[in-house]
Amino acid sequence: MTIRNWIYERSVSGLPTFSYEEVRTVFVNLSEQVVSNELYRLASQKVVVSPYKKFYVIIPPHYAAKGVVPPYYYIDHLMRYLDKPYYVSLLSAGELLGAAHQRPQQFYVTTIFPSFQSSKRKNSILAWQFRRDVPEPFLQTKNTETGTVKFSSPELTAIDLVQYARSIGGLSRAATVIQELVEVMDVSKITEMILDYTTVSTLQRLGFMLEHVIMEQVMADDLYDVLVRSGKRFGYVALSHYAKCSSDVGRDHRWKILINTQIEMDDL
């Protein structure tokens, strides 16, 4: 049996991915160089694609023309190969939740530290975000062609968009997506438990944006109640933690925000 035949048998058996190590285990009589050369040849023929080192996706016929397989097809398999918890996050989660105005050019995936390097040459689409713990209570699942995918709930997505705003292009872009998400957000689902996975300052910034930028007063009030119930004290923080903050900037006394940047949403 050839490697090509083995790959074909996997595909018809409903196994859409495999690892270099699996090939080496099956074809023990072949040298590393021979296996690597054959996998390179099959990739050049658009039989397989390798979005991550030593991890391969069998390209199904309906993606063969472009030779590009969307990450939804393989991300759950890749994260199991890496043995890391994950969730689809930020703009990609927003798209799954119906926020289609800001269609992402990259596919955002959040996982846990330690961080790792992913070759841009192999995959320029995957954008990795790293955190200490994955907030499992605030995740949802969706069926895909090859199984399921985990992604952040509307409430966690809004929080992440603020906390990691720099990764997506800034608070203005975050606010535009959150404005679309408010239709499916339920702030009552945000309990004090969320503070195990985010910061008080992030909730302050989100609350300020809900009240003064997105104009969702009820949601802002509900979020403020979460902060009060948590019993955590909060002091003044800059609206943008990566922009300069002079001593004469405006202040919001309820959310204790130093307004050191202007947030301008796109027209929807």
C-alpha positions in Angstrom: 0.0 0.0 0.0 1.3 3.5 -0.9 0.9 6.6 1.2 -1.5 7.9 -1.4 -3.7 4.8 -1.1 -3.5 5.0 2.7 -4.7 8.6 2.6 -7.5 7.7 0.2 -8.7 5.0 2.5 -8.7 7.4 5.5 -10.8 9.9 3.5 -13.5 7.3 2.5 -13.6 6.1 6.2 -14.5 9.7 7.3 -11.0 10.5 8.8 -10.2 13.9 7.3 -6.8 14.6 8.9 -3.7 12.8 9.9 -0.2 13.5 11.4 3.3 12.8 10.1 3.8 10.5 13.1 0.8 8.4 12.0 2.3 8.0 8.6 5.7 7.0 10.1 3.9 4.4 12.3 2.1 2.8 9.4 5.1 2.9 6.9 7.8 1.8 9.2 10.0 0.6 6.4 10.2 4.0 4.7 12.8 6.5 5.8 11.9 9.9 7.2 13.1 11.6 4.0 11.0 9.3 1.7 7.9 10.0 3.8 8.6 13.8 3.8 9.2 13.8 0.1 6.0 11.9 -0.6 3.9 14.2 1.6 5.5 17.2 -0.1 4.6 15.8 -3.5 1.0 15.1 -2.4 0.7 18.6 -1.1 1.9 20.1 -4.4 -0.7 17.9 -6.2 -3.4 19.3 -3.8 -4.2 15.9 -2.3 -3.3 17.2 1.2 -2.5 20.5 2.8 -0.5 21.1 6.0 -1.8 24.0 8.0 0.5 23.2 10.9 3.8 21.5 11.1 3.4 17.7 10.8 -0.4 17.9 10.7 -2.2 17.3 7.4 -5.7 17.8 6.1 -7.0 15.6 3.2 -8.4 18.1 0.7 -12.0 17.1 -0.1 -13.1 17.4 -3.8 -15.2 20.6 -3.2 -12.1 22.4 -2.0 -9.6 20.9 -4.4 -9.9 23.6 -7.1 -8.5 26.3 -4.7 -6.4 23.9 -2.6 -7.5 25.9 0.4 -9.5 24.2 3.2 -11.4 26.6 5.6 -10.2 26.3 9.2 -13.7 25.3 10.4 -13.1 22.0 8.6 -10.0 21.0 10.6 -9.5 23.2 13.7 -11.1 20.8 16.2 -8.8 18.0 14.8 -5.8 20.2 14.9 -6.4 21.2 18.6 -6.8 17.6 19.5 -3.5 16.8 17.8 -1.9 19.6 19.8 -3.7 18.4 22.9 -4.8 21.9 23.8 -8.2 23.3 24.8 -9.4 26.0 22.4 -12.3 28.1 21.1 -12.9 30.1 18.0 -12.9 33.7 19.2 -12.9 37.4 18.4 -14.0 38.3 14.9 -14.4 34.7 13.8 -16.7 34.0 16.7 -18.6 37.2 15.9 -19.1 36.0 12.3 -20.5 32.7 13.7 -22.9 34.7 15.9 -24.2 36.7 13.0 -21.9 39.8 13.1 -21.1 39.7 9.4 -20.3 43.4 8.8 -16.7 42.9 9.9 -15.8 39.8 7.9 -12.4 38.7 9.2 -9.5 38.1 6.9 -8.0 35.7 9.6 -9.4 32.9 11.6 -9.1 33.7 15.3 -8.4 30.8 17.7 -7.8 31.2 21.5 -6.0 28.5 23.4 -3.8 28.3 26.5 -0.2 29.1 27.3 2.5 28.3 26.7 2.3 30.1 23.3 3.8 28.5 20.2 4.9 29.7 16.8 2.9 28.9 13.7 4.6 29.2 10.3 3.0 32.0 8.3 4.3 30.2 5.2 2.2 27.2 6.1 -0.8 29.1 7.2 -1.3 32.8 7.2 -5.0 32.5 8.0 -4.8 31.2 11.6 -4.4 34.0 14.2 -3.6 32.6 17.7 -4.5 34.2 21.0 -3.2 32.8 24.3 -4.6 32.9 27.8 -4.2 31.1 31.1 -7.4 29.2 31.1 -10.2 28.5 28.5 -13.5 29.7 29.9 -15.5 26.5 29.2 -18.7 27.7 31.0 -19.0 30.5 28.4 -18.5 28.4 25.2 -20.9 27.1 22.6 -20.6 24.4 20.0 -21.6 24.2 16.3 -21.7 21.3 13.9 -19.3 21.3 11.0 -18.5 19.0 8.1 -16.1 17.0 10.2 -17.6 17.2 13.7 -18.1 20.2 15.9 -16.3 23.4 16.7 -16.1 25.3 20.0 -16.7 29.1 19.9 -17.2 31.9 22.4 -20.8 32.8 23.5 -22.0 36.3 22.5 -21.2 37.6 26.0 -17.7 36.2 26.1 -17.1 37.4 22.5 -17.9 40.9 23.5 -15.6 40.7 26.5 -12.8 39.3 24.4 -13.2 41.9 21.7 -12.5 44.6 24.3 -9.8 42.7 26.2 -7.9 41.8 23.0 -8.9 44.9 20.9 -5.4 45.5 19.8 -5.4 42.0 18.0 -8.4 42.9 15.8 -7.6 46.5 14.9 -8.7 48.6 17.9 -11.7 49.5 20.0 -13.7 51.1 17.2 -13.7 47.8 15.4 -14.6 46.0 18.6 -17.5 48.3 19.2 -18.8 47.8 15.6 -19.0 44.0 16.1 -20.5 44.3 19.7 -23.2 46.6 18.3 -24.2 43.7 16.0 -23.9 41.2 18.9 -26.3 43.0 21.2 -29.2 41.4 19.4 -28.1 38.0 20.7 -26.3 39.0 23.9 -27.9 38.3 27.3 -25.8 40.1 29.9 -27.7 38.3 32.7 -25.5 35.3 31.6 -22.4 37.2 32.7 -22.0 36.2 36.3 -19.2 37.0 38.8 -17.6 33.8 37.5 -16.5 35.7 34.4 -13.9 37.4 36.6 -12.0 34.1 36.7 -11.4 34.6 33.0 -11.1 38.4 32.4 -10.2 41.5 34.3 -12.3 44.2 36.1 -10.8 46.8 33.8 -12.1 44.9 30.8 -15.6 44.9 32.2 -15.3 48.6 33.0 -14.3 49.4 29.4 -17.1 47.2 28.0 -19.7 48.8 30.3 -18.6 52.3 29.3 -18.9 51.3 25.6 -22.3 49.7 26.0 -23.6 52.8 27.8 -22.0 55.7 25.9 -21.0 54.3 22.5 -23.5 51.5 21.6 -26.3 53.1 23.6 -27.5 50.0 25.4 -28.3 51.4 28.8 -30.1 48.3 30.1 -27.2 46.0 29.2 -24.8 48.5 30.7 -26.8 48.6 34.0 -26.8 44.8 34.1 -23.1 44.6 33.7 -22.5 47.3 36.3 -24.5 45.1 38.7 -22.2 42.2 38.0 -19.2 44.4 39.0 -21.0 45.6 42.2 -22.0 42.1 43.2 -18.4 40.8 42.7 -17.3 43.0 45.6 -14.2 44.0 43.7 -13.0 47.5 43.9 -12.1 49.3 40.7 -10.2 52.5 40.1 -9.7 54.7 37.1 -8.3 53.0 34.0 -7.6 54.3 30.5 -10.3 53.4 27.9 -7.5 52.4 25.6 -4.6 50.7 27.5 -2.3 51.1 24.4 -2.9 54.8 23.7 -1.3 57.7 25.5 -3.3 59.1 28.5 -2.6 62.7 29.5 -3.7 64.2 32.9 -6.4 66.4 31.3 -8.5 63.7 29.5 -12.2 63.4 30.2 -13.5 61.0 32.9 -16.5 58.9 33.3 -17.2 58.6 37.0 -19.6 55.7 37.0 -17.3 53.3 35.1 -14.1 55.1 36.2 -12.8 55.4 32.7 -10.2 57.9 31.5 -11.4 58.7 28.0 -8.1 58.8 26.1 -9.4 57.7 22.7 -12.5 58.3 20.5 -14.5 55.3 19.5 -16.1 55.6 16.1 -18.3 52.7 14.9 -18.9 51.9 11.2 -22.3 52.5 9.8 -24.3 49.2 9.7 
